[in-house]
Every structure is written in C-alpha cells, then in structure tokens.
Amino acid sequence: MQNTLLLIHILAASAWLGGNVVQIIAGPAMEKAGAGPHAAWVRATVKLGRWLYTPAALIALVTGFELVRSNSAYEFSAAFVSLGFFAVIVGATLGMAVFGPTGRALADSIDRGDYTLVRTLKGKIRMWGTIDTVLVLVTIYAMVAKLGA
C-alpha cells in the first residue's frame, strides 16, 4: 500500500509541476498567436486550476498525510512534511487569490485590447507563478532528500 500511495503522491506533484512548466513554455507562444488564441489560452489556464491544480494538490495532501500517518519512520514535525503542507496551502491560496482572478482579468483585458493592463497582469502572474514553481521544486527536493527526517 505504501508504494501505491507514494506513486500517487509523486504523480500528483508531477502534474502540478508539469502544468507550471507547460504554462511557462506555451504562454509566450500563445501570446504571439494573436489576441484571440492568447485570451483563449489564458482562460484555459484558469480552468486548469479546477481541473488539474486543485485535484493534484488535494491528492498530494491526502496521500502525503496518509504516507506519514501509516509510516512510523516519518513524523508530521519533519521539515519535508511541513514544507509539503506549506506548499499546498500556498498553492491553494495563490490559485484562489491570484491565478484565478488575475487570469480572468487578463483574458478580459486581452479581449478589450487594454495592453497596459495586460502587461501589468502578466507581470503579476509571472511573478507569483515563478514563486509557486520554485516552491514546488524546493518541496520536491525536500521530499526526495527527506529533509529533517
């Protein structure tokens, strides 16, 4: 059972990180495709919050909790476990407070042709997206290295 939980946990983290990487790579290409495709891409990335990021975070949280609970080798007080909980909390907060609302506003701004606001909103998403991605990478490293175990 531990191996199955661990596999599901790793797949959830991979989906989160993979989604971030796809957005980093595809976003600029979609912007160059024109306003219509760019706005559609931004709206699709907002939907990913519900379809990919939220399920991935919840699955990582539940499987991580169960992995620690069912394995006496690890404690909830271990640094890597605490960092995992922190990453899920930060990711969920960013999704609800930044990525969703800002993404919707960005798509609307693209549709209106308000490129001053587009630049501002893209900068906000880029900054927080970078922070989210770095946090996920650091958390994955901490998990692999079992920091604080």
DSSP file (Angstrom, degrees, kcal/mol; ACC not computed):
  #  RESIDUE AA STRUCTURE BP1 BP2  ACC     N-H-->O    O-->H-N    N-H-->O    O-->H-N    TCO  KAPPA ALPHA  PHI   PSI    X-CA   Y-CA   Z-CA
    1    1 A M     >        0   0    0      0, 0.0     4,-2.6     0, 0.0     5,-0.2   0.000 360.0 360.0 360.0 -37.5    0.0    0.0    0.0
    2    2 A Q  H  >  +     0   0    0      1,-0.2     4,-2.8     2,-0.2     5,-0.2   0.916 360.0  50.0 -59.1 -44.2    2.9    2.4    0.8
    3    3 A N  H  > S+     0   0    0      2,-0.2     4,-2.4     1,-0.2    -1,-0.2   0.885 110.6  49.4 -64.5 -38.0    4.3    2.1   -2.7
    4    4 A T  H  > S+     0   0    0      2,-0.2     4,-2.5     1,-0.2     5,-0.2   0.935 112.6  47.2 -65.7 -46.2    0.9    2.8   -4.3
    5    5 A L  H  X S+     0   0    0     -4,-2.6     4,-2.6     1,-0.2    -2,-0.2   0.918 112.7  49.9 -59.7 -43.7    0.4    5.9   -2.1
    6    6 A L  H  X S+     0   0    0     -4,-2.8     4,-2.6    -5,-0.2    -2,-0.2   0.907 109.9  50.4 -63.7 -41.6    3.9    7.1   -2.9
    7    7 A L  H  X S+     0   0    0     -4,-2.4     4,-2.6     2,-0.2    -2,-0.2   0.938 112.5  46.1 -61.1 -47.2    3.3    6.6   -6.6
    8    8 A I  H  X S+     0   0    0     -4,-2.5     4,-2.2     1,-0.2    -2,-0.2   0.898 112.3  52.0 -62.7 -40.4    0.0    8.6   -6.5
    9    9 A H  H  X S+     0   0    0     -4,-2.6     4,-2.1    -5,-0.2    -2,-0.2   0.921 111.6  46.0 -61.0 -45.9    1.7   11.2   -4.4
   10   10 A I  H  X S+     0   0    0     -4,-2.6     4,-2.5     1,-0.2    -2,-0.2   0.893 111.2  52.4 -65.9 -41.0    4.6   11.6   -6.9
   11   11 A L  H  X S+     0   0    0     -4,-2.6     4,-2.3     2,-0.2    -1,-0.2   0.891 108.6  51.1 -63.2 -39.0    2.2   11.7   -9.9
   12   12 A A  H  X S+     0   0    0     -4,-2.2     4,-2.0     2,-0.2    -2,-0.2   0.930 112.1  45.8 -63.9 -45.4    0.2   14.5   -8.2
   13   13 A A  H  X S+     0   0    0     -4,-2.1     4,-2.6     1,-0.2     5,-0.2   0.881 112.1  52.7 -64.7 -37.0    3.3   16.5   -7.6
   14   14 A S  H  X S+     0   0    0     -4,-2.5     4,-3.2     2,-0.2     5,-0.2   0.889 107.3  51.3 -65.3 -39.4    4.4   15.8  -11.2
   15   15 A A  H  X S+     0   0    0     -4,-2.3     4,-2.4     2,-0.2    -2,-0.2   0.914 111.6  47.9 -63.2 -42.7    1.1   17.0  -12.5
   16   16 A W  H  X S+     0   0    0     -4,-2.0     4,-1.9     2,-0.2    -2,-0.2   0.959 117.6  40.2 -62.2 -52.9    1.4   20.3  -10.6
   17   17 A L  H  X S+     0   0    0     -4,-2.6     4,-2.4     1,-0.2    -2,-0.2   0.913 115.2  52.2 -64.5 -42.9    5.0   20.9  -11.7
   18   18 A G  H  X S+     0   0    0     -4,-3.2     4,-2.6    -5,-0.2    -1,-0.2   0.893 107.4  52.5 -61.8 -40.5    4.3   19.8  -15.3
   19   19 A G  H  X S+     0   0    0     -4,-2.4     4,-2.0    -5,-0.2    -1,-0.2   0.912 109.8  49.2 -60.4 -42.8    1.3   22.1  -15.5
   20   20 A N  H  X S+     0   0    0     -4,-1.9     4,-2.2     2,-0.2    -2,-0.2   0.923 111.2  48.9 -61.9 -44.5    3.5   25.0  -14.4
   21   21 A V  H  X S+     0   0    0     -4,-2.4     4,-2.3     1,-0.2     5,-0.2   0.907 109.1  52.4 -64.7 -42.0    6.2   24.1  -16.9
   22   22 A V  H  X S+     0   0    0     -4,-2.6     4,-3.4     1,-0.2     5,-0.4   0.918 110.4  48.7 -60.0 -42.6    3.7   23.9  -19.8
   23   23 A Q  H  X S+     0   0    0     -4,-2.0     4,-1.9     1,-0.2    -1,-0.2   0.894 109.8  51.7 -65.7 -38.4    2.4   27.3  -18.9
   24   24 A I  H  < S+     0   0    0     -4,-2.2    -1,-0.2     1,-0.2    -2,-0.2   0.906 119.6  35.4 -62.6 -41.3    5.9   28.8  -18.8
   25   25 A I  H  X S+     0   0    0     -4,-2.3     4,-0.7    -5,-0.2    -2,-0.2   0.913 123.3  39.8 -80.7 -45.1    6.7   27.4  -22.2
   26   26 A A  H  X S+     0   0    0     -4,-3.4     4,-2.6    -5,-0.2     5,-0.3   0.791  99.0  74.7 -80.9 -27.9    3.3   27.7  -24.1
   27   27 A G  H  X S+     0   0    0     -4,-1.9     4,-2.0    -5,-0.4    -1,-0.2   0.922  98.2  43.9 -53.2 -53.9    2.2   31.1  -22.7
   28   28 A P  H  > S+     0   0    0      0, 0.0     4,-1.8     0, 0.0    -1,-0.2   0.876 113.5  52.3 -61.3 -36.7    4.6   33.2  -24.8
   29   29 A A  H  X S+     0   0    0     -4,-0.7     4,-0.7     1,-0.2    -2,-0.2   0.904 109.8  48.6 -65.8 -40.1    3.9   31.1  -27.9
   30   30 A M  H  < S+     0   0    0     -4,-2.6     3,-0.4     1,-0.2     4,-0.3   0.848 107.4  56.0 -68.4 -33.4    0.1   31.6  -27.5
   31   31 A E  H >< S+     0   0    0     -4,-2.0     3,-1.2    -5,-0.3    -1,-0.2   0.904 105.7  51.2 -63.2 -40.7    0.6   35.4  -27.0
   32   32 A K  H 3< S+     0   0    0     -4,-1.8    -1,-0.2     1,-0.2    -2,-0.2   0.691  96.6  71.1 -69.6 -18.2    2.4   35.5  -30.4
   33   33 A A  T 3< S-     0   0    0     -4,-0.7    -1,-0.2    -3,-0.4    -2,-0.2   0.600 114.1 -95.0 -76.2 -10.3   -0.5   33.7  -32.0
   34   34 A G    <>  -     0   0    0     -3,-1.2     4,-2.3    -4,-0.3    -1,-0.3  -0.441  41.6 -65.9 117.3 168.5   -2.7   36.8  -31.6
   35   35 A A  H  > S+     0   0    0      2,-0.2     4,-2.9     1,-0.2     5,-0.3   0.900 124.9  51.3 -61.9 -45.5   -5.3   38.2  -29.2
   36   36 A G  H  > S+     0   0    0      1,-0.2     4,-2.3     2,-0.2    -1,-0.2   0.961 115.6  38.8 -60.6 -55.1   -8.0   35.5  -29.7
   37   37 A P  H  > S+     0   0    0      0, 0.0     4,-2.5     0, 0.0    -1,-0.2   0.880 116.2  54.0 -63.0 -35.9   -5.8   32.5  -29.2
   38   38 A H  H  X S+     0   0    0     -4,-2.3     4,-2.4     2,-0.2    -2,-0.2   0.946 110.3  45.0 -63.8 -47.6   -4.0   34.3  -26.4
   39   39 A A  H  X S+     0   0    0     -4,-2.9     4,-2.4     1,-0.2    -1,-0.2   0.897 113.5  51.0 -62.7 -40.2   -7.2   35.1  -24.5
   40   40 A A  H  X S+     0   0    0     -4,-2.3     4,-2.2    -5,-0.3    -1,-0.2   0.901 109.7  50.5 -64.0 -40.3   -8.5   31.5  -25.0
   41   41 A W  H  X S+     0   0    0     -4,-2.5     4,-2.3     2,-0.2    -2,-0.2   0.928 109.6  49.9 -62.0 -45.9   -5.2   30.1  -23.7
   42   42 A V  H  X S+     0   0    0     -4,-2.4     4,-1.8     1,-0.2    -2,-0.2   0.922 110.7  49.7 -61.3 -43.6   -5.4   32.3  -20.6
   43   43 A R  H  X S+     0   0    0     -4,-2.4     4,-1.9     1,-0.2    -1,-0.2   0.890 109.8  52.1 -61.9 -38.2   -9.0   31.2  -20.0
   44   44 A A  H  X S+     0   0    0     -4,-2.2     4,-1.6     1,-0.2    -1,-0.2   0.887 106.7  52.6 -65.2 -38.2   -7.9   27.5  -20.4
   45   45 A T  H  X S+     0   0    0     -4,-2.3     4,-0.7     1,-0.2    -1,-0.2   0.852 106.6  53.4 -67.5 -32.2   -5.1   28.0  -17.8
   46   46 A V  H >X S+     0   0    0     -4,-1.8     3,-1.1     1,-0.2     4,-0.6   0.917 107.3  51.5 -65.1 -41.8   -7.7   29.4  -15.4
   47   47 A K  H >X S+     0   0    0     -4,-1.9     4,-2.4     1,-0.3     3,-0.9   0.823  97.2  67.9 -63.9 -30.2   -9.8   26.2  -15.9
   48   48 A L  H 3X>S+     0   0    0     -4,-1.6     4,-3.0     1,-0.3     5,-2.3   0.803  88.2  67.9 -59.5 -26.9   -6.7   24.2  -15.2
   49   49 A G  I <<>S+     0   0    0     -3,-1.1     5,-2.3    -4,-0.7    -1,-0.3   0.908 110.9  31.7 -57.5 -42.0   -7.0   25.5  -11.6
   50   50 A R  I <<5S+     0   0    0     -3,-0.9    -2,-0.2    -4,-0.6    -1,-0.2   0.850 127.6  39.8 -82.8 -36.6  -10.1   23.5  -11.2
   51   51 A W  I  <5S+     0   0    0     -4,-2.4    -3,-0.2     3,-0.1    -2,-0.2   0.749 134.0   6.2 -90.1 -25.5   -9.3   20.5  -13.4
   52   52 A L  I  X5S+     0   0    0     -4,-3.0     4,-2.6    -5,-0.3     5,-0.2   0.718 124.8  45.0-122.6 -58.6   -5.6   20.0  -12.7
   53   53 A Y  I  ><S+     0   0    0     -5,-2.3     4,-2.8     2,-0.2     5,-0.2   0.921 113.3  47.3 -65.5 -47.1   -4.1   22.0   -9.9
   54   54 A T  H  ><S+     0   0    0     -5,-2.3     4,-2.5    -6,-0.4     5,-0.2   0.955 116.6  43.2 -62.7 -49.7   -6.8   21.6   -7.3
   55   55 A P  H  > S+     0   0    0      0, 0.0     4,-2.8     0, 0.0     5,-0.2   0.924 115.1  50.4 -61.0 -40.9   -7.2   17.8   -7.7
   56   56 A A  H  X S+     0   0    0     -4,-2.6     4,-2.6     1,-0.2    -2,-0.2   0.926 112.3  46.6 -62.4 -43.7   -3.4   17.4   -7.8
   57   57 A A  H  X S+     0   0    0     -4,-2.8     4,-2.5    -5,-0.2    -1,-0.2   0.920 114.1  47.4 -65.0 -43.7   -2.9   19.5   -4.6
   58   58 A L  H  X S+     0   0    0     -4,-2.5     4,-2.8    -5,-0.2     5,-0.2   0.908 113.2  48.2 -64.8 -41.5   -5.7   17.6   -2.8
   59   59 A I  H  X S+     0   0    0     -4,-2.8     4,-2.7    -5,-0.2     5,-0.3   0.922 112.6  48.6 -65.1 -43.1   -4.3   14.2   -3.9
   60   60 A A  H  X S+     0   0    0     -4,-2.6     4,-2.3    -5,-0.2     5,-0.2   0.909 113.6  48.2 -62.0 -41.2   -0.8   15.2   -2.8
   61   61 A L  H  X S+     0   0    0     -4,-2.5     4,-2.6    -5,-0.2    -2,-0.2   0.950 115.3  42.5 -63.9 -50.4   -2.1   16.4    0.5
   62   62 A V  H  X S+     0   0    0     -4,-2.8     4,-2.4     2,-0.2    -2,-0.2   0.928 118.3  44.0 -66.0 -46.2   -4.2   13.3    1.2
   63   63 A T  H  X S+     0   0    0     -4,-2.7     4,-2.5    -5,-0.2    -1,-0.2   0.887 114.2  50.9 -68.7 -36.8   -1.6   10.8    0.1
   64   64 A G  H  X S+     0   0    0     -4,-2.3     4,-2.1    -5,-0.3     5,-0.2   0.930 110.7  48.7 -63.6 -44.6    1.2   12.7    1.9
   65   65 A F  H  X S+     0   0    0     -4,-2.6     4,-2.8    -5,-0.2    -2,-0.2   0.938 114.0  46.0 -58.1 -48.0   -0.8   12.7    5.1
   66   66 A E  H  X S+     0   0    0     -4,-2.4     4,-2.3     1,-0.2    -1,-0.2   0.866 108.6  56.0 -67.1 -36.2   -1.5    9.0    4.8
   67   67 A L  H  < S+     0   0    0     -4,-2.5     4,-0.3     2,-0.2    -1,-0.2   0.913 114.0  40.0 -61.7 -41.7    2.1    8.2    3.9
   68   68 A V  H >< S+     0   0    0     -4,-2.1     3,-1.1     2,-0.2     6,-0.3   0.925 115.2  51.5 -72.7 -44.5    3.3    9.9    7.2
   69   69 A R  H 3< S+     0   0    0     -4,-2.8    -2,-0.2     1,-0.3    -1,-0.2   0.867 115.2  41.6 -60.5 -37.4    0.4    8.5    9.3
   70   70 A S  T 3< S+     0   0    0     -4,-2.3     2,-0.5    -5,-0.2    -1,-0.3   0.383 105.8  70.0 -95.1   4.8    1.0    5.0    8.2
   71   71 A N    X   -     0   0    0     -3,-1.1     3,-1.6    -4,-0.3    -1,-0.1  -0.943  59.5-162.9-128.4 111.3    4.8    5.0    8.3
   72   72 A S  T 3  S+     0   0    0     -2,-0.5    -1,-0.1     1,-0.3    -4,-0.1   0.600  84.4  74.8 -69.3  -9.3    6.5    5.2   11.7
   73   73 A A  T 3  S+     0   0    0      2,-0.0     2,-0.3    -5,-0.0    -1,-0.3   0.712  96.0  53.4 -74.5 -18.9    9.8    6.3   10.1
   74   74 A Y    <   -     0   0    0     -3,-1.6     2,-0.3    -6,-0.3    -3,-0.1  -0.880  67.8-155.4-121.9 150.2    8.4    9.8    9.4
   75   75 A E    >   -     0   0    0     -2,-0.3     3,-1.6     1,-0.1     6,-0.2  -0.882  27.8-123.9-120.0 152.0    6.8   12.4   11.7
   76   76 A F  T 3  S+     0   0    0     -2,-0.3    -1,-0.1     1,-0.3    -7,-0.0   0.732 112.4  62.6 -64.0 -21.0    4.5   15.2   10.9
   77   77 A S  T 3  S+     0   0    0      4,-0.1    -1,-0.3     5,-0.1    -3,-0.0   0.541  76.3 116.7 -82.3  -6.7    7.1   17.5   12.5
   78   78 A A  S <> S-     0   0    0     -3,-1.6     4,-2.5     1,-0.1     3,-0.4  -0.339  74.3-123.6 -62.9 143.1    9.7   16.6    9.9
   79   79 A A  H  > S+     0   0    0      1,-0.2     4,-2.7     2,-0.2    69,-0.2   0.887 109.7  52.6 -56.9 -42.8   10.8   19.6    7.8
   80   80 A F  H  > S+     0   0    0     67,-2.4     4,-1.6     1,-0.2    -1,-0.2   0.844 110.5  48.3 -66.9 -31.3    9.9   18.0    4.5
   81   81 A V  H  > S+     0   0    0     -3,-0.4     4,-2.2    66,-0.3    -2,-0.2   0.931 112.5  47.7 -71.8 -46.4    6.4   17.1    5.7
   82   82 A S  H  X S+     0   0    0     -4,-2.5     4,-2.6     1,-0.2    -2,-0.2   0.902 111.1  51.7 -60.4 -41.1    5.8   20.7    7.0
   83   83 A L  H  X S+     0   0    0     -4,-2.7     4,-2.8    -5,-0.2    -1,-0.2   0.883 106.9  54.2 -63.8 -37.8    7.1   22.1    3.7
   84   84 A G  H  X S+     0   0    0     -4,-1.6     4,-1.9     2,-0.2    -2,-0.2   0.932 110.4  45.2 -61.1 -46.5    4.7   19.8    1.8
   85   85 A F  H  X S+     0   0    0     -4,-2.2     4,-2.3     1,-0.2    -2,-0.2   0.917 113.2  51.6 -61.9 -42.7    1.8   21.2    3.8
   86   86 A F  H  X S+     0   0    0     -4,-2.6     4,-2.9     1,-0.2     5,-0.2   0.912 107.5  52.3 -60.5 -44.0    3.1   24.7    3.3
   87   87 A A  H  X S+     0   0    0     -4,-2.8     4,-2.8     1,-0.2    -1,-0.2   0.896 110.2  48.1 -62.0 -40.9    3.4   24.3   -0.4
   88   88 A V  H  X S+     0   0    0     -4,-1.9     4,-2.6     2,-0.2     5,-0.2   0.913 113.1  48.1 -66.6 -41.7   -0.2   23.0   -0.7
   89   89 A I  H  X S+     0   0    0     -4,-2.3     4,-2.4     2,-0.2    -2,-0.2   0.938 115.3  44.2 -64.0 -46.6   -1.5   25.9    1.4
   90   90 A V  H  X S+     0   0    0     -4,-2.9     4,-3.0     2,-0.2     5,-0.2   0.929 114.2  50.0 -64.0 -45.1    0.5   28.5   -0.6
   91   91 A G  H  X S+     0   0    0     -4,-2.8     4,-2.4    -5,-0.2    -2,-0.2   0.914 112.7  46.3 -60.3 -43.9   -0.5   26.9   -3.9
   92   92 A A  H  X S+     0   0    0     -4,-2.6     4,-2.3     2,-0.2     5,-0.2   0.908 113.6  49.1 -65.5 -41.4   -4.2   26.9   -3.0
   93   93 A T  H  X S+     0   0    0     -4,-2.4     4,-3.0    -5,-0.2     5,-0.4   0.926 112.3  47.7 -64.3 -44.8   -4.1   30.5   -1.8
   94   94 A L  H  X>S+     0   0    0     -4,-3.0     5,-2.6     1,-0.2     4,-2.3   0.903 111.1  52.1 -62.8 -40.4   -2.3   31.6   -4.9
   95   95 A G  I  <>S+     0   0    0     -4,-2.4     5,-2.3    -5,-0.2    -2,-0.2   0.934 118.3  35.4 -60.5 -46.8   -4.9   29.8   -7.1
   96   96 A M  I  <5S+     0   0    0     -4,-2.3    -2,-0.2     3,-0.1    -1,-0.2   0.879 128.9  32.6 -76.1 -38.8   -7.8   31.3   -5.4
   97   97 A A  I  <5S+     0   0    0     -4,-3.0    -3,-0.2    -5,-0.2    -2,-0.2   0.747 134.9   9.9 -94.5 -25.2   -6.4   34.8   -4.7
   98   98 A V  I  X5S+     0   0    0     -4,-2.3     4,-2.5    -5,-0.4     5,-0.4   0.759 121.6  44.2-120.1 -63.1   -4.1   35.4   -7.6
   99   99 A F  I  ><S+     0   0    0     -5,-2.6     4,-2.0     3,-0.2     5,-0.2   0.900 116.0  43.3 -64.9 -44.8   -4.2   33.0  -10.6
  100  100 A G  H  ><S+     0   0    0     -5,-2.3     4,-2.3    -6,-0.4     5,-0.2   0.990 121.9  35.3 -64.2 -61.3   -7.9   32.6  -11.0
  101  101 A P  H  > S+     0   0    0      0, 0.0     4,-2.2     0, 0.0    -2,-0.2   0.903 121.9  46.5 -62.4 -41.1   -9.0   36.3  -10.6
  102  102 A T  H  X S+     0   0    0     -4,-2.5     4,-2.6     2,-0.2    -3,-0.2   0.889 111.4  52.2 -69.6 -38.2   -5.9   37.7  -12.3
  103  103 A G  H  X S+     0   0    0     -4,-2.0     4,-2.5    -5,-0.4    -1,-0.2   0.916 110.5  47.6 -62.7 -43.2   -6.2   35.2  -15.2
  104  104 A R  H  X S+     0   0    0     -4,-2.3     4,-2.2    -5,-0.2    -2,-0.2   0.927 113.9  47.4 -63.4 -43.6   -9.8   36.1  -15.8
  105  105 A A  H  X S+     0   0    0     -4,-2.2     4,-2.3    -5,-0.2    -2,-0.2   0.881 111.0  52.5 -64.4 -37.7   -9.0   39.8  -15.7
  106  106 A L  H  X S+     0   0    0     -4,-2.6     4,-2.4     2,-0.2    -2,-0.2   0.936 108.9  48.5 -63.7 -47.2   -6.0   39.2  -18.1
  107  107 A A  H  X S+     0   0    0     -4,-2.5     4,-2.3     1,-0.2    -2,-0.2   0.915 112.9  48.3 -60.5 -42.6   -8.2   37.4  -20.6
  108  108 A D  H  X S+     0   0    0     -4,-2.2     4,-2.0     1,-0.2    -1,-0.2   0.892 110.7  51.4 -64.3 -39.2  -10.8   40.2  -20.5
  109  109 A S  H  X>S+     0   0    0     -4,-2.3     5,-2.2     2,-0.2     4,-1.0   0.876 108.7  50.8 -66.1 -38.0   -8.1   42.8  -20.9
  110  110 A I  H ><5S+     0   0    0     -4,-2.4     3,-0.6     1,-0.2    -2,-0.2   0.937 109.6  50.8 -63.0 -46.1   -6.7   41.0  -23.9
  111  111 A D  H 3<5S+     0   0    0     -4,-2.3    -2,-0.2     1,-0.2    -1,-0.2   0.874 113.0  45.8 -59.1 -38.0  -10.2   40.9  -25.4
  112  112 A R  H 3<5S-     0   0    0     -4,-2.0    -1,-0.2    -5,-0.1    -2,-0.2   0.632 110.4-122.2 -80.1 -14.5  -10.6   44.7  -24.8
  113  113 A G  T <<5 +     0   0    0     -4,-1.0     2,-1.6    -3,-0.6    -3,-0.2   0.741  59.4 150.1  77.9  22.7   -7.1   45.4  -26.2
  114  114 A D     >< +     0   0    0     -5,-2.2     4,-2.2     1,-0.2     3,-0.2  -0.627  13.3 169.3 -88.5  79.5   -6.0   47.1  -23.0
  115  115 A Y  H  >  +     0   0    0     -2,-1.6     4,-1.9     1,-0.2    -1,-0.2   0.656  68.8  62.2 -76.5 -14.7   -2.4   46.2  -23.3
  116  116 A T  H  > S+     0   0    0      2,-0.2     4,-1.7     1,-0.1    -1,-0.2   0.941 111.1  39.9 -67.7 -47.5   -1.2   48.4  -20.5
  117  117 A L  H  > S+     0   0    0     -3,-0.2     4,-3.0     2,-0.2     5,-0.3   0.876 111.4  58.8 -67.2 -36.8   -3.3   46.3  -18.1
  118  118 A V  H  X S+     0   0    0     -4,-2.2     4,-2.9     1,-0.2     5,-0.2   0.936 106.1  48.3 -56.1 -47.6   -2.3   43.1  -19.9
  119  119 A R  H  X S+     0   0    0     -4,-1.9     4,-2.1     1,-0.2    -1,-0.2   0.914 113.1  48.0 -60.8 -43.0    1.4   43.9  -19.2
  120  120 A T  H  X S+     0   0    0     -4,-1.7     4,-1.9     2,-0.2    -2,-0.2   0.943 114.7  44.4 -63.0 -48.4    0.6   44.6  -15.5
  121  121 A L  H  X S+     0   0    0     -4,-3.0     4,-2.6     1,-0.2     5,-0.2   0.893 112.0  52.2 -66.7 -40.2   -1.5   41.4  -15.1
  122  122 A K  H  X S+     0   0    0     -4,-2.9     4,-2.9    -5,-0.3    -1,-0.2   0.902 108.5  52.2 -61.2 -39.8    1.0   39.2  -16.9
  123  123 A G  H  X S+     0   0    0     -4,-2.1     4,-2.5    -5,-0.2    -1,-0.2   0.901 109.7  48.8 -62.0 -40.9    3.8   40.5  -14.7
  124  124 A K  H  X S+     0   0    0     -4,-1.9     4,-2.4     2,-0.2     5,-0.3   0.936 114.2  44.8 -64.3 -47.1    1.7   39.6  -11.6
  125  125 A I  H  X S+     0   0    0     -4,-2.6     4,-2.7     1,-0.2     5,-0.2   0.914 113.4  50.9 -64.1 -42.2    1.0   36.1  -12.9
  126  126 A R  H  X S+     0   0    0     -4,-2.9     4,-2.2    -5,-0.2    -2,-0.2   0.924 111.5  47.8 -61.2 -45.3    4.6   35.6  -13.9
  127  127 A M  H  X S+     0   0    0     -4,-2.5     4,-2.0     1,-0.2    -2,-0.2   0.958 118.0  39.2 -61.9 -51.6    6.0   36.7  -10.5
  128  128 A W  H  X S+     0   0    0     -4,-2.4     4,-2.6     1,-0.2    -1,-0.2   0.837 114.0  55.3 -70.4 -31.9    3.6   34.5   -8.5
  129  129 A G  H  X S+     0   0    0     -4,-2.7     4,-2.5    -5,-0.3    -1,-0.2   0.882 107.8  49.5 -65.3 -38.1    3.9   31.7  -11.0
  130  130 A T  H  X S+     0   0    0     -4,-2.2     4,-2.7    -5,-0.2     5,-0.2   0.924 111.3  48.7 -65.0 -44.3    7.7   31.7  -10.6
  131  131 A I  H  X S+     0   0    0     -4,-2.0     4,-2.5     1,-0.2    -2,-0.2   0.928 112.7  48.5 -60.9 -45.4    7.3   31.7   -6.8
  132  132 A D  H  X S+     0   0    0     -4,-2.6     4,-2.4     2,-0.2    -2,-0.2   0.923 112.7  47.7 -60.4 -45.8    4.9   28.8   -7.0
  133  133 A T  H  X S+     0   0    0     -4,-2.5     4,-2.5     2,-0.2    -2,-0.2   0.914 112.6  48.0 -64.9 -43.5    7.2   26.8   -9.3
  134  134 A V  H  X S+     0   0    0     -4,-2.7     4,-2.9     2,-0.2     5,-0.2   0.914 111.4  51.5 -63.1 -42.1   10.2   27.4   -7.2
  135  135 A L  H  X S+     0   0    0     -4,-2.5     4,-2.5    -5,-0.2    -2,-0.2   0.913 110.2  48.7 -61.8 -41.9    8.3   26.4   -4.1
  136  136 A V  H  X S+     0   0    0     -4,-2.4     4,-2.6     2,-0.2    -2,-0.2   0.926 112.8  48.1 -63.5 -43.8    7.2   23.1   -5.8
  137  137 A L  H  X S+     0   0    0     -4,-2.5     4,-2.5     2,-0.2    -2,-0.2   0.923 112.9  47.3 -62.9 -44.2   10.7   22.4   -6.9
  138  138 A V  H  X S+     0   0    0     -4,-2.9     4,-2.7     1,-0.2    -1,-0.2   0.903 112.6  50.4 -63.3 -40.5   12.1   23.0   -3.4
  139  139 A T  H  X S+     0   0    0     -4,-2.5     4,-2.5    -5,-0.2    -2,-0.2   0.914 109.3  50.1 -65.3 -42.5    9.4   20.9   -1.9
  140  140 A I  H  X S+     0   0    0     -4,-2.6     4,-2.6     2,-0.2    -2,-0.2   0.930 111.8  48.8 -61.6 -43.9   10.1   18.0   -4.3
  141  141 A Y  H  X S+     0   0    0     -4,-2.5     4,-2.9     1,-0.2     5,-0.2   0.939 110.7  50.6 -59.4 -46.0   13.8   18.3   -3.4
  142  142 A A  H  X>S+     0   0    0     -4,-2.7     5,-1.9     1,-0.2     4,-0.9   0.885 111.3  49.0 -59.9 -39.1   13.0   18.3    0.3
  143  143 A M  H  <5S+     0   0    0     -4,-2.5     3,-0.3     2,-0.2    -1,-0.2   0.935 113.1  45.7 -65.9 -46.0   10.8   15.2   -0.1
  144  144 A V  H  <5S+     0   0    0     -4,-2.6    -2,-0.2     1,-0.2    -1,-0.2   0.913 119.0  41.6 -63.9 -42.7   13.4   13.3   -2.1
  145  145 A A  H  <5S-     0   0    0     -4,-2.9    -1,-0.2    -5,-0.2    -2,-0.2   0.573 102.3-134.6 -80.9  -9.8   16.2   14.3    0.4
  146  146 A K  T ><5 -     0   0    0     -4,-0.9     3,-2.1    -3,-0.3    -3,-0.2   0.927  28.2-155.1  53.6  48.7   13.8   13.7    3.4
  147  147 A L  T 3 <S+     0   0    0     -5,-1.9   -67,-2.4     1,-0.3   -66,-0.3  -0.301  71.3   8.8 -58.1 129.7   15.0   17.0    4.9
  148  148 A G  T 3         0   0    0    -69,-0.2    -1,-0.3   -70,-0.2   -69,-0.1   0.555 360.0 360.0  78.8   8.8   14.5   17.0    8.7
  149  149 A A    <         0   0    0     -3,-2.1    -2,-0.1    -4,-0.2    -1,-0.1   0.481 360.0 360.0 -85.5 360.0   13.6   13.3    8.9
